[in-house]
Amino acid sequence: MIEDEPLIRMAIADDLRDAGFHTLEAANADDALGILSTEASIGAIFTDIDLHGELDGLTLAWIVKDRWPPIGIIITSGKRRVERDQMPDQSLFFPKPYAHRAIIAALARLVS
């Protein structure tokens, strides 16, 4: 879960844990890349586009797809819409506000 707003990150991370997902949290793309480099068990990421730091979530998604192709990707934003051709293949986009149950169901499909 990559989200720079702590309360949003904590809320969805708690819901993901309650749904049975092993959930790691990062506040920005650099932190997420550090985690991805050391955690071989990651099956999917869920990232906001608008993150603090040099890389946004969309750039992060492309890096993840290039370095770790099997990892599923869910992208979200409350500020902009993303077209299919702007995201890596087989990535999913959910506009904010999103239903936590929809995210949980999508993640379950990505990691199954």
C-alpha positions in Angstrom: 0.0 0.0 0.0 1.6 3.2 -1.2 -0.2 6.4 0.0 1.2 9.6 1.4 -1.9 10.5 3.5 -1.3 8.6 6.7 -5.0 8.3 7.7 -6.0 7.0 4.3 -3.1 4.6 4.2 -3.8 3.2 7.7 -7.5 2.8 7.0 -7.1 0.7 3.8 -4.1 -1.2 5.2 -6.2 -2.2 8.2 -9.0 -3.4 5.9 -6.5 -5.3 3.8 -5.1 -7.0 6.9 -8.6 -7.8 8.2 -9.2 -9.4 4.8 -6.2 -11.7 5.3 -3.6 -9.9 3.2 0.0 -9.5 4.4 0.2 -5.7 4.0 3.2 -3.5 3.9 3.0 0.3 3.9 5.0 3.0 2.2 4.5 6.8 2.2 6.2 7.4 -1.2 7.6 5.6 -4.2 11.2 5.5 -2.9 10.1 3.7 0.2 8.0 1.3 -1.9 10.9 0.5 -4.2 13.1 -0.2 -1.1 10.5 -2.6 0.2 10.0 -4.3 -3.2 13.7 -4.8 -3.4 13.8 -6.8 -0.2 10.4 -8.5 -0.1 10.2 -11.3 -2.6 6.7 -12.3 -1.5 4.9 -9.2 -2.8 2.2 -10.2 -5.2 0.5 -6.8 -5.8 0.8 -3.1 -5.1 -1.9 -0.5 -4.5 -0.6 3.0 -5.1 -2.0 6.5 -5.1 -0.8 8.5 -8.1 -0.2 11.8 -6.2 2.7 11.0 -3.8 5.2 13.3 -2.2 8.7 12.9 -3.6 10.4 12.7 -7.0 8.3 9.8 -8.3 4.5 9.7 -8.6 2.5 6.5 -8.3 2.1 6.2 -12.1 5.8 6.3 -12.6 6.2 3.8 -9.8 3.7 1.5 -11.5 5.8 1.5 -14.7 9.0 0.8 -12.7 7.3 -2.1 -10.9 6.0 -3.6 -14.1 9.5 -3.4 -15.7 11.5 -4.7 -12.7 8.9 -7.2 -11.3 6.5 -8.1 -14.1 4.5 -10.7 -12.1 3.4 -8.1 -9.5 -0.2 -6.9 -9.9 -0.9 -3.2 -9.9 -3.8 -1.1 -8.7 -3.6 2.6 -9.1 -5.9 5.2 -7.5 -6.3 9.0 -7.6 -8.8 11.5 -6.4 -7.4 14.2 -8.6 -7.1 12.7 -12.1 -8.4 9.9 -14.3 -6.0 7.6 -16.0 -6.6 6.0 -19.4 -5.8 2.4 -20.1 -2.8 3.4 -22.3 -1.3 5.5 -19.5 -0.9 2.4 -17.2 1.1 -0.8 -17.5 -0.7 -3.7 -19.1 -3.2 -5.4 -16.7 -3.1 -2.6 -14.2 -6.4 -1.5 -12.6 -7.5 2.0 -11.9 -9.9 3.0 -9.1 -10.9 6.7 -8.7 -11.2 8.1 -5.1 -13.2 7.7 -3.1 -13.1 4.0 -3.7 -15.0 1.2 -2.0 -12.6 -0.8 0.2 -14.4 -4.0 -0.7 -13.8 -3.3 -4.4 -10.1 -2.9 -3.7 -10.0 -6.1 -1.6 -11.8 -8.0 -4.4 -9.4 -6.7 -7.1 -6.4 -7.5 -5.0 -7.7 -11.0 -4.4 -8.0 -11.5 -8.2 -4.5 -10.1 -8.8 -2.8 -12.4 -6.4 -4.8 -15.6 -7.0 
